[in-house]
Amino acid sequence: MKTTILITGTSRGIGKALAVHFLSQGATVIGSSRKTQSELAHYPNFFSLKLDLSNPESRVNAALRVKENFDSIDMLINNAGIGPDIDHCSPSESHLENTLSVNLMGTILFTEELIDHITLRGKIINISSKMGSITFCEKSDSVAYRVSKTALNMYTQILSVRVKKGLAIAAVHPGWVKTSFAPSNINGRLTATEAAQKIYDFVRSSFKSGIFWDVETNQEIPW
Ligand SMILES: NC(=O)c1ccc[n+]([C@@H]2O[C@H](COP(=O)([O-])OP(=O)(O)OC[C@H]3O[C@@H](n4cnc5c(N)ncnc54)[C@H](OP(=O)(O)O)[C@@H]3O)[C@@H](O)[C@H]2O)c1
């Protein structure tokens, strides 16, 4: 597969499993972390990128490094995210600040740095969450996290309106996945490898741009 994919947050969890899946299919993967990533370094087609989404200088430097090393990228998968207030009842200032700076501002501004570097028929996938669906909201917990994903969904829709032809944009719910994301994820229904396979199948399909898709149940989610 002669494709170059940038995945944010490949040091663990879903992003790492997704990187491994794309790498094993022969794609070139640019994978980001705030740390040095030694576990994927043995793949000759893996390019390690230092990126802290909450830090403006880091975002600009990371985007520059991508542009210096790759003529273009075929897909941007905005996977990196945090959920420090998952299952907390009321929001704190620090949870709101941190969550919004990574899941929302950082993700938007990093995408804006790179959008002109994505090939004409390329794709942008925002790893969102069903917890960001306004229609499905029946609980009052995880305020910062839910709000960050709802707003990320809006950005997904804005992008799909802005680019109209060419790029395909989607928000994806990966399912409830066993990762170290939050303490409750220990009970997740899917392994990271299973979720990665489902995300892979979706992103390789010719999905309708501007869609919010649940890869666990294979159906569209109402915003
Ligand atoms: N697990 C689930 O059940 C579930 C359900 C719905 C949606 N999601 C979404 O799926 C995505 C991945 O979740 P996961 O469960 O795989 O989480 P995870 O295992 O905690 O991995 C999160 C990734 O995000 C990166 N990251 C954290 N802070 C960052 C920052 N400031 N700048 C850049 N990267 C940062 C981490 O890299 P470093 O710490 O190495 O920088 C790590 O690679 C998230 O967007 C999450 O909201 C997960």
The ligand as a Tripos MOL2 file, in Angstrom:
@<TRIPOS>MOLECULE
LIG
   48    52     1     0     0
SMALL
NO_CHARGES

@<TRIPOS>ATOM
      1 N1        -10.8260    3.7800   24.6650 N.am      1 LIG1
      2 C1        -12.1150    4.0090   24.3890 C.2       1 LIG1
      3 O1        -13.0230    3.2440   24.7950 O.2       1 LIG1
      4 C2        -12.5150    5.2070   23.5720 C.ar      1 LIG1
      5 C3        -13.8880    5.3930   23.3110 C.ar      1 LIG1
      6 C4        -14.2750    6.4850   22.5350 C.ar      1 LIG1
      7 C5        -13.3090    7.3380   22.0220 C.ar      1 LIG1
      8 N2        -11.9870    7.1400   22.2990 N.ar      1 LIG1
      9 C6        -11.0050    8.0790   21.7270 C.3       1 LIG1
     10 O2         -9.9810    7.3420   21.0850 O.3       1 LIG1
     11 C7         -8.7540    8.0910   21.1220 C.3       1 LIG1
     12 C8         -7.6270    7.1890   21.6400 C.3       1 LIG1
     13 O3         -7.9790    6.7300   22.9150 O.3       1 LIG1
     14 P1         -7.1900    5.5460   23.6650 P.3       1 LIG1
     15 O4         -8.1920    4.8210   24.4520 O.co2     1 LIG1
     16 O5         -6.3210    4.8270   22.7180 O.co2     1 LIG1
     17 O6         -6.3000    6.4290   24.6740 O.3       1 LIG1
     18 P2         -4.8270    6.2060   25.3050 P.3       1 LIG1
     19 O7         -4.4870    4.7610   25.3280 O.co2     1 LIG1
     20 O8         -4.8130    6.9610   26.5700 O.co2     1 LIG1
     21 O9         -3.8700    6.9360   24.2240 O.3       1 LIG1
     22 C9         -3.9500    8.3260   24.0550 C.3       1 LIG1
     23 C10        -2.8750    8.8010   23.0790 C.3       1 LIG1
     24 O10        -2.9850   10.2440   23.0240 O.3       1 LIG1
     25 C11        -1.6930   10.8170   23.1480 C.3       1 LIG1
     26 N3         -1.7410   12.1000   23.8490 N.ar      1 LIG1
     27 C12        -2.1690   12.3510   25.1150 C.ar      1 LIG1
     28 N4         -1.9830   13.6490   25.4200 N.ar      1 LIG1
     29 C13        -1.4330   14.2350   24.3130 C.ar      1 LIG1
     30 C14        -0.9930   15.5490   24.0140 C.ar      1 LIG1
     31 N5         -1.0540   16.5640   24.9080 N.pl3     1 LIG1
     32 N6         -0.4820   15.7880   22.7870 N.ar      1 LIG1
     33 C15        -0.3940   14.7890   21.8730 C.ar      1 LIG1
     34 N7         -0.7460   13.5270   22.1040 N.ar      1 LIG1
     35 C16        -1.2750   13.2480   23.3230 C.ar      1 LIG1
     36 C17        -0.9000    9.7960   23.9800 C.3       1 LIG1
     37 O11         0.4820    9.9310   23.6140 O.3       1 LIG1
     38 P3          1.6560   10.3970   24.6430 P.3       1 LIG1
     39 O12         1.0990   10.3400   26.0520 O.co2     1 LIG1
     40 O13         2.7280    9.4040   24.3880 O.co2     1 LIG1
     41 O14         1.9950   11.7650   24.1790 O.co2     1 LIG1
     42 C18        -1.4620    8.4640   23.5330 C.3       1 LIG1
     43 O15        -0.7280    7.9280   22.4450 O.3       1 LIG1
     44 C19        -9.0310    9.3040   22.0050 C.3       1 LIG1
     45 O16        -9.2840   10.4220   21.1850 O.3       1 LIG1
     46 C20       -10.2990    8.9230   22.7710 C.3       1 LIG1
     47 O17       -11.0750   10.0380   23.1240 O.3       1 LIG1
     48 C21       -11.5700    6.0910   23.0590 C.ar      1 LIG1
@<TRIPOS>BOND
     1     1     2 1
     2     2     3 2
     3     2     4 1
     4     4     5 ar
     5     4    48 ar
     6     5     6 ar
     7     6     7 ar
     8     7     8 ar
     9     8     9 1
    10     8    48 ar
    11     9    10 1
    12     9    46 1
    13    10    11 1
    14    11    12 1
    15    11    44 1
    16    12    13 1
    17    13    14 1
    18    14    15 2
    19    14    16 1
    20    14    17 1
    21    17    18 1
    22    18    19 2
    23    18    20 1
    24    18    21 1
    25    21    22 1
    26    22    23 1
    27    23    24 1
    28    23    42 1
    29    24    25 1
    30    25    26 1
    31    25    36 1
    32    26    27 ar
    33    26    35 ar
    34    27    28 ar
    35    28    29 ar
    36    29    30 ar
    37    29    35 ar
    38    30    31 1
    39    30    32 ar
    40    32    33 ar
    41    33    34 ar
    42    34    35 ar
    43    36    37 1
    44    36    42 1
    45    37    38 1
    46    38    39 2
    47    38    40 1
    48    38    41 1
    49    42    43 1
    50    44    45 1
    51    44    46 1
    52    46    47 1
@<TRIPOS>SUBSTRUCTURE
     1 LIG1         1 GROUP 0 **** ****
